[in-house]
Amino acid sequence: MGRSQESFHKKEVKNKKDKKRKEKEQKKQAKKDNPKSNSFDDMMAYVDENGMISSTPPDPTKKTVVSAEEIELGVPKRDDTLSDDPIRKGVVTFFNDAKGFGFIRDTETQESVFVHVNNLLEAIKENNIVNFEVMMGPKGKAATQVKLVR
């Protein structure tokens, strides 16, 4: 009658499946024979003083005490430096006549304050010394009532 219905390829596939099944059984048996301890201490992770995760507990000598009142959540409280003297003095570090805006460096605080052409009382140029008032604009501090110091 003839040839066997199993071709070489079919025998090869069957042998590979049998081999995989035997390897899986051996791995399963090895896990049963050598159980790994899953204790709570093995799963523990710590955070060190730099914020990095480590497996060792933190050093108690490096512990610092922080009071709950010192922790500030949200936006920091405002400095009342604006209320001291409403008129400030500064130097124009940049001004673009074509676009109508620039920046003034406050001589006391050394911070940069935005200025728009609508808030000028006189025309200004770069490196001019000016007096101005500060108010909060939509994107931060902005200079108003800007005029040249003579």
Secondary structure by P-SEA (a helix, b strand, c coil): cccccccaaaaaaaaaaaaaaaaaaaaaaaaaaccccccccccbbbbcccccccccccccccbbbbccccccccccccccccccccccccccccccccccccccccccccbbbbbccccccccccccccccbbbbbcccccccccccccc
